[in-house]
Amino acid sequence: MITDCPEPTPIPAEIQGRAAAELEALPHGSALAQVVVVSLNDRDKLRACRAIR
C-alpha cells in the first residue's frame, strides 16, 4: 500500500533539549504541555505512515 505522508519538520537537537527543559518547568496540566503531547503523537503517526510507504 502506497500512501502520501507529510514529512515531520526537523528540529535541531539543541532546540529539542531546550524545549524539553522548558516543558518540564511548566505547571502540571498546562495547556501548552497538552499541545506538545498531541504534537508528539502526530509526529509518531507520521513516522509510522512513512514506514509503510
Jmol script that loads the backbone (N, CA, C; Angstrom):
load data "model"
ATOM      1  N   MET A   1       0.849  -1.180   0.000  1.00  0.00           N
ATOM      2  CA  MET A   1       0.000   0.000   0.000  1.00  0.00           C
ATOM      3  C   MET A   1       0.890   1.237   0.000  1.00  0.00           C
ATOM      4  N   ILE A   2       0.692   2.102  -0.971  1.00  0.00           N
ATOM      5  CA  ILE A   2       1.470   3.330  -1.057  1.00  0.00           C
ATOM      6  C   ILE A   2       0.589   4.475  -0.569  1.00  0.00           C
ATOM      7  N   THR A   3       1.176   5.309   0.264  1.00  0.00           N
ATOM      8  CA  THR A   3       0.443   6.439   0.807  1.00  0.00           C
ATOM      9  C   THR A   3       1.343   7.668   0.798  1.00  0.00           C
ATOM     10  N   ASP A   4       0.751   8.815   0.669  1.00  0.00           N
ATOM     11  CA  ASP A   4       1.498  10.064   0.757  1.00  0.00           C
ATOM     12  C   ASP A   4       1.439  10.547   2.192  1.00  0.00           C
ATOM     13  N   CYS A   5       2.594  10.670   2.792  1.00  0.00           N
ATOM     14  CA  CYS A   5       2.675  11.113   4.174  1.00  0.00           C
ATOM     15  C   CYS A   5       3.518  12.376   4.232  1.00  0.00           C
ATOM     16  N   PRO A   6       3.084  13.365   4.974  1.00  0.00           N
ATOM     17  CA  PRO A   6       3.923  14.540   5.130  1.00  0.00           C
ATOM     18  C   PRO A   6       5.166  14.195   5.936  1.00  0.00           C
ATOM     19  N   GLU A   7       6.231  14.910   5.692  1.00  0.00           N
ATOM     20  CA  GLU A   7       7.466  14.719   6.444  1.00  0.00           C
ATOM     21  C   GLU A   7       7.408  15.555   7.718  1.00  0.00           C
ATOM     22  N   PRO A   8       7.803  14.991   8.856  1.00  0.00           N
ATOM     23  CA  PRO A   8       7.869  15.810  10.066  1.00  0.00           C
ATOM     24  C   PRO A   8       8.924  16.907   9.880  1.00  0.00           C
ATOM     25  N   THR A   9       8.675  18.050  10.446  1.00  0.00           N
ATOM     26  CA  THR A   9       9.638  19.141  10.383  1.00  0.00           C
ATOM     27  C   THR A   9      10.810  18.805  11.289  1.00  0.00           C
ATOM     28  N   PRO A  10      12.033  18.825  10.747  1.00  0.00           N
ATOM     29  CA  PRO A  10      13.186  18.518  11.589  1.00  0.00           C
ATOM     30  C   PRO A  10      13.436  19.640  12.610  1.00  0.00           C
ATOM     31  N   ILE A  11      13.769  19.237  13.810  1.00  0.00           N
ATOM     32  CA  ILE A  11      14.074  20.194  14.877  1.00  0.00           C
ATOM     33  C   ILE A  11      15.462  19.857  15.398  1.00  0.00           C
ATOM     34  N   PRO A  12      16.376  20.830  15.370  1.00  0.00           N
ATOM     35  CA  PRO A  12      17.741  20.566  15.833  1.00  0.00           C
ATOM     36  C   PRO A  12      17.768  20.073  17.279  1.00  0.00           C
ATOM     37  N   ALA A  13      18.743  19.230  17.576  1.00  0.00           N
ATOM     38  CA  ALA A  13      18.864  18.636  18.919  1.00  0.00           C
ATOM     39  C   ALA A  13      18.957  19.699  20.013  1.00  0.00           C
ATOM     40  N   GLU A  14      19.646  20.784  19.744  1.00  0.00           N
ATOM     41  CA  GLU A  14      19.778  21.849  20.755  1.00  0.00           C
ATOM     42  C   GLU A  14      18.405  22.430  21.108  1.00  0.00           C
ATOM     43  N   ILE A  15      17.597  22.669  20.103  1.00  0.00           N
ATOM     44  CA  ILE A  15      16.252  23.209  20.339  1.00  0.00           C
ATOM     45  C   ILE A  15      15.393  22.178  21.058  1.00  0.00           C
ATOM     46  N   GLN A  16      15.524  20.905  20.688  1.00  0.00           N
ATOM     47  CA  GLN A  16      14.765  19.854  21.370  1.00  0.00           C
ATOM     48  C   GLN A  16      15.114  19.810  22.852  1.00  0.00           C
ATOM     49  N   GLY A  17      16.394  19.933  23.167  1.00  0.00           N
ATOM     50  CA  GLY A  17      16.829  19.918  24.563  1.00  0.00           C
ATOM     51  C   GLY A  17      16.282  21.099  25.345  1.00  0.00           C
ATOM     52  N   ARG A  18      16.352  22.266  24.741  1.00  0.00           N
ATOM     53  CA  ARG A  18      15.814  23.462  25.409  1.00  0.00           C
ATOM     54  C   ARG A  18      14.311  23.335  25.607  1.00  0.00           C
ATOM     55  N   ALA A  19      13.620  22.831  24.589  1.00  0.00           N
ATOM     56  CA  ALA A  19      12.165  22.676  24.682  1.00  0.00           C
ATOM     57  C   ALA A  19      11.796  21.692  25.793  1.00  0.00           C
ATOM     58  N   ALA A  20      12.556  20.613  25.907  1.00  0.00           N
ATOM     59  CA  ALA A  20      12.280  19.622  26.953  1.00  0.00           C
ATOM     60  C   ALA A  20      12.433  20.247  28.339  1.00  0.00           C
ATOM     61  N   ALA A  21      13.483  21.038  28.515  1.00  0.00           N
ATOM     62  CA  ALA A  21      13.698  21.691  29.817  1.00  0.00           C
ATOM     63  C   ALA A  21      12.571  22.677  30.116  1.00  0.00           C
ATOM     64  N   GLU A  22      12.153  23.432  29.115  1.00  0.00           N
ATOM     65  CA  GLU A  22      11.068  24.389  29.314  1.00  0.00           C
ATOM     66  C   GLU A  22       9.749  23.674  29.604  1.00  0.00           C
ATOM     67  N   LEU A  23       9.530  22.552  28.927  1.00  0.00           N
ATOM     68  CA  LEU A  23       8.313  21.773  29.155  1.00  0.00           C
ATOM     69  C   LEU A  23       8.264  21.257  30.588  1.00  0.00           C
ATOM     70  N   GLU A  24       9.396  20.795  31.081  1.00  0.00           N
ATOM     71  CA  GLU A  24       9.461  20.306  32.469  1.00  0.00           C
ATOM     72  C   GLU A  24       9.153  21.406  33.475  1.00  0.00           C
ATOM     73  N   ALA A  25       9.447  22.657  33.123  1.00  0.00           N
ATOM     74  CA  ALA A  25       9.235  23.778  34.037  1.00  0.00           C
ATOM     75  C   ALA A  25       7.783  24.251  34.076  1.00  0.00           C
ATOM     76  N   LEU A  26       6.969  23.790  33.131  1.00  0.00           N
ATOM     77  CA  LEU A  26       5.570  24.211  33.098  1.00  0.00           C
ATOM     78  C   LEU A  26       4.790  23.596  34.254  1.00  0.00           C
ATOM     79  N   PRO A  27       3.746  24.292  34.705  1.00  0.00           N
ATOM     80  CA  PRO A  27       2.908  23.712  35.754  1.00  0.00           C
ATOM     81  C   PRO A  27       2.200  22.454  35.255  1.00  0.00           C
ATOM     82  N   HIS A  28       1.958  21.526  36.159  1.00  0.00           N
ATOM     83  CA  HIS A  28       1.270  20.285  35.818  1.00  0.00           C
ATOM     84  C   HIS A  28      -0.079  20.607  35.190  1.00  0.00           C
ATOM     85  N   GLY A  29      -0.372  19.958  34.053  1.00  0.00           N
ATOM     86  CA  GLY A  29      -1.652  20.135  33.397  1.00  0.00           C
ATOM     87  C   GLY A  29      -1.755  21.378  32.533  1.00  0.00           C
ATOM     88  N   SER A  30      -0.628  22.037  32.247  1.00  0.00           N
ATOM     89  CA  SER A  30      -0.693  23.262  31.451  1.00  0.00           C
ATOM     90  C   SER A  30      -1.198  22.958  30.040  1.00  0.00           C
ATOM     91  N   ALA A  31      -1.876  23.922  29.454  1.00  0.00           N
ATOM     92  CA  ALA A  31      -2.394  23.767  28.099  1.00  0.00           C
ATOM     93  C   ALA A  31      -1.259  23.580  27.102  1.00  0.00           C
ATOM     94  N   LEU A  32      -0.173  24.299  27.279  1.00  0.00           N
ATOM     95  CA  LEU A  32       0.959  24.183  26.367  1.00  0.00           C
ATOM     96  C   LEU A  32       1.535  22.770  26.403  1.00  0.00           C
ATOM     97  N   ALA A  33       1.641  22.186  27.576  1.00  0.00           N
ATOM     98  CA  ALA A  33       2.145  20.811  27.687  1.00  0.00           C
ATOM     99  C   ALA A  33       1.221  19.844  26.948  1.00  0.00           C
ATOM    100  N   GLN A  34      -0.074  20.060  27.036  1.00  0.00           N
ATOM    101  CA  GLN A  34      -1.026  19.194  26.349  1.00  0.00           C
ATOM    102  C   GLN A  34      -0.873  19.301  24.834  1.00  0.00           C
ATOM    103  N   VAL A  35      -0.628  20.515  24.329  1.00  0.00           N
ATOM    104  CA  VAL A  35      -0.425  20.723  22.896  1.00  0.00           C
ATOM    105  C   VAL A  35       0.844  20.006  22.438  1.00  0.00           C
ATOM    106  N   VAL A  36       1.879  20.065  23.245  1.00  0.00           N
ATOM    107  CA  VAL A  36       3.136  19.387  22.901  1.00  0.00           C
ATOM    108  C   VAL A  36       2.918  17.881  22.821  1.00  0.00           C
ATOM    109  N   VAL A  37       2.189  17.319  23.752  1.00  0.00           N
ATOM    110  CA  VAL A  37       1.914  15.880  23.742  1.00  0.00           C
ATOM    111  C   VAL A  37       1.165  15.487  22.474  1.00  0.00           C
ATOM    112  N   VAL A  38       0.168  16.272  22.086  1.00  0.00           N
ATOM    113  CA  VAL A  38      -0.581  15.987  20.864  1.00  0.00           C
ATOM    114  C   VAL A  38       0.349  16.056  19.653  1.00  0.00           C
ATOM    115  N   SER A  39       1.219  17.053  19.626  1.00  0.00           N
ATOM    116  CA  SER A  39       2.167  17.200  18.519  1.00  0.00           C
ATOM    117  C   SER A  39       3.114  16.010  18.437  1.00  0.00           C
ATOM    118  N   LEU A  40       3.576  15.524  19.580  1.00  0.00           N
ATOM    119  CA  LEU A  40       4.463  14.357  19.585  1.00  0.00           C
ATOM    120  C   LEU A  40       3.730  13.117  19.085  1.00  0.00           C
ATOM    121  N   ASN A  41       2.478  12.984  19.461  1.00  0.00           N
ATOM    122  CA  ASN A  41       1.689  11.853  18.959  1.00  0.00           C
ATOM    123  C   ASN A  41       1.525  11.940  17.449  1.00  0.00           C
ATOM    124  N   ASP A  42       1.272  13.144  16.945  1.00  0.00           N
ATOM    125  CA  ASP A  42       1.160  13.332  15.499  1.00  0.00           C
ATOM    126  C   ASP A  42       2.467  12.981  14.800  1.00  0.00           C
ATOM    127  N   ARG A  43       3.581  13.369  15.389  1.00  0.00           N
ATOM    128  CA  ARG A  43       4.888  13.047  14.815  1.00  0.00           C
ATOM    129  C   ARG A  43       5.077  11.539  14.734  1.00  0.00           C
ATOM    130  N   ASP A  44       4.684  10.836  15.780  1.00  0.00           N
ATOM    131  CA  ASP A  44       4.815   9.385  15.786  1.00  0.00           C
ATOM    132  C   ASP A  44       3.939   8.746  14.704  1.00  0.00           C
ATOM    133  N   LYS A  45       2.753   9.295  14.498  1.00  0.00           N
ATOM    134  CA  LYS A  45       1.869   8.799  13.438  1.00  0.00           C
ATOM    135  C   LYS A  45       2.480   9.039  12.063  1.00  0.00           C
ATOM    136  N   LEU A  46       3.127  10.187  11.867  1.00  0.00           N
ATOM    137  CA  LEU A  46       3.797  10.477  10.604  1.00  0.00           C
ATOM    138  C   LEU A  46       4.928   9.477  10.358  1.00  0.00           C
ATOM    139  N   ARG A  47       5.688   9.174  11.386  1.00  0.00           N
ATOM    140  CA  ARG A  47       6.773   8.199  11.238  1.00  0.00           C
ATOM    141  C   ARG A  47       6.224   6.831  10.873  1.00  0.00           C
ATOM    142  N   ALA A  48       5.126   6.430  11.496  1.00  0.00           N
ATOM    143  CA  ALA A  48       4.519   5.139  11.177  1.00  0.00           C
ATOM    144  C   ALA A  48       4.002   5.135   9.744  1.00  0.00           C
ATOM    145  N   CYS A  49       3.432   6.225   9.322  1.00  0.00           N
ATOM    146  CA  CYS A  49       2.923   6.334   7.943  1.00  0.00           C
ATOM    147  C   CYS A  49       4.081   6.196   6.962  1.00  0.00           C
ATOM    148  N   ARG A  50       5.183   6.845   7.235  1.00  0.00           N
ATOM    149  CA  ARG A  50       6.339   6.771   6.346  1.00  0.00           C
ATOM    150  C   ARG A  50       6.898   5.356   6.308  1.00  0.00           C
ATOM    151  N   ALA A  51       6.794   4.634   7.408  1.00  0.00           N
ATOM    152  CA  ALA A  51       7.347   3.284   7.487  1.00  0.00           C
ATOM    153  C   ALA A  51       6.589   2.303   6.597  1.00  0.00           C
ATOM    154  N   ILE A  52       5.320   2.583   6.302  1.00  0.00           N
ATOM    155  CA  ILE A  52       4.542   1.662   5.480  1.00  0.00           C
ATOM    156  C   ILE A  52       4.509   2.057   4.012  1.00  0.00           C
ATOM    157  N   ARG A  53       5.166   3.161   3.670  1.00  0.00           N
ATOM    158  CA  ARG A  53       5.210   3.585   2.262  1.00  0.00           C
ATOM    159  C   ARG A  53       5.937   2.604   1.431  1.00  0.00           C
TER     160      ARG A  53
END
end "model"
wireframe off; spacefill off
backbone 0.3
color backbone group
